[in-house]
Structure formats: C-alpha cells, structure tokens
C-alpha cells in the first residue's frame, strides 16, 4: 500500500479554506485536530474529518472531497447500509462502503469510469491470537503512526532493525509468489486474498493492510483500470485482465511492502507494453538509489521513461518510508517536477511504487472509499519494492 498525496495547491479548487478546531483526550494525552466544515455539516465520523493541521487539510483536499460524495451516496441509499458493528463486519458477501465501516446489499450508484464493477466481499478473515499484531488490528486507527515523530523526519535504521526488515521482506516476497501461482482466469480476487492471508499467518506474520483504517482485506488486488487499493472480492478474473497484487507483512515489529502486476491469460499488446514500461520505471528508479541522491530525483527518472513510452504517471499516490511504521517519512512522488524534500542517506528504508496509466494520470475514487481508478477507464499498472539505502 502507499500514502496518498496531492499536487501543490490542488486544494484551492475546493470551496473550503478553513477548518474547525476540535479537541479530545485519550488517556493522559491531549490532541488538537481540525475538522473539515463540510464533514461537520454532513455529520461524518471524526476519523473521516479530522486533520492534524491547516496545511494537512489543504494538501489532502483533492482526495478528501470524495468523502463528501460518498456520504451523499450513502444518504441516497439510506436503509440499505449495514452499519459498522462487529456483527456486520463479519457478515460476508456484501458491497463495501465507507472504507469498510459499512456494507450494502445493493450495487452503489456511481459514474463508473471503465468496465469494471465492484463485487460483494466476504467476511474479514481472522488472525490467531498468538500472532503479534499492530495497534490497528483492533482499533483500525494506526495511532502509532499518527503520534510518531517519524512522520516529519527520516529514520536511520539500526543494524538490528535492518536485519528484522530483511527477514520480513523475504516473507513478503514468498507470500506474493504464493499469490502469483494461483492467478489465472476464473480465480476470484477473494481467493487470492485468502492465499495471501494464510501464507502470511503460516509464516508467523500479520497482513498489514487488514483493518488498517478499516481496510477489510489482507492484501490489495487492483484489476485493469484500478490504480491501487482494490478490495479483493467475488469477481472472477477474466482472460485478458491485468491484476496487481499488493502485499505487506508485519513480522517481528516491522513491515515489508511490495507488489507486482500480472497477466491473466492472453493479454493484448497495449497492456503488455504498459506492464513492461511500469516495471522498467521501477528498475530505473532503483538504479539511482544511493546516499546523496535527492528524493525528488526518483520522480524525474520515472516520469522521463513513462513519457517516452506515451504513458502517464499517477500523481495522487507516492512511495513512503517504512519500518516499524507502515507509512512514515519520506514521501517519494513518482512524477516529474515534484517538490519532495530531503536526500537519501545510508540506513534509510522506503518504498518506490510507480503507478503508470495508459491514458490520463487523473484518478477517481469508488464509493467503497479505497478503490482508486483511472479517470478515463483505461488500464493502470504498478510495481513496488521496499528499499534499503547502503553505501555504494
């Protein structure tokens, strides 16, 4: 999985240039957050509407405004939602809404950009009690990330942390390979999720996406026009599809994150070229990783290669720091002329995960609150690795 970003000043397209302050107490810690006024008006849950600062709200506006649309869709279909209770979350084969906090038995109304549609999803898979779990496994909110200083500074990992991350990333690689072996026409993405879940548990790990901000599954499966964060469901893969499987494993207190895009049966030439170029974009970006390189240079390399192939680079999502936190600094945009700050240093760990589109780079969000799709319905591909900067 990746963090969501936005181009500078995208928020100015929205009508809201201020937030309401709210305060709340957890234990002995006081928090001060800002709330989107439109969210307040729509009476949305605090976790959907709260921002740590005015700048955070501004930077998130282009993606956050989709929350308002989804709330209106939910209102239109009032009476069909299964509200967030532990029972509802464990009743399977319903359509996902509100980032996994609600479900409906009817296909949501939406201006779908391509041929793909959501299918019902199964119940959330259980994790044995002996497996070490991150804080969001129960509460859904990753407070360990929200409260960490590592959102603002890039951590230099110790040799002990690096060794744990190597071990975790090896497990994640094995889990992704297990998923790849079952991909073929007729297989559901829910079955891929089951394979990922069981392989992760068997290795003693926790599937990091599970219940992260209420994400209902153990991996992301993004088919055709889905850019990222697709939710595994009952749809069967078809001959000619492309599917990205995004796996993150939490083991011994650290995370390992990677993904790949696969062909399903016989794929057309355009999709083959898209996937090939996306893989090359990642390889070229990895080739420049070393101490002294600026993070913003990653996007320049990726953007240059994608444009040479007549493809576009998604700007709404970026690579991220990783380690004992699933997502932290640095943010690594994949597009050119970005304003990422900072320089690579030995001991840093982060992901690079370019998303490349056949058509325009713009994205839209499905009513489930997770599935990002291309605005024109054309195909998208992605590859990702977790990287360690070492002295060359």
ABEGO torsion letter per residue (X at the ends): XBBBBBBBGAAAABABABBBBBBBBBEABBBBBBBBAAAAAAGBBAAAABBABAAAAAAAAAAAAAAAAAAAAAAAABGABBBBBAAAAABBGBBBBGGGABBBABBBBBBBABABBBBBBBBBBBBBAABBBBAAAAAGBBAAAAABAAAABBBBBBAAAAAAAAAAAAAAAAAAAAAAAABBBGBBAAAAAAAAAAAAAAAGBBBAABGBGGBABABBBBBEABABGBBBBABBBBBGBBBBBBBBBBBGGBBBBBBBBBBBEBBBAAAAAAAAAAAAAAAAAAAABBBGBBAAAAAAAAAAAAAAAGBBBBAABBBBBBEABABBOBBBBABBGBABBEBBBBGBBBBBBBBBBABBABBBBBAAGABBBBAAGBBBBBBBBBBBBBBX
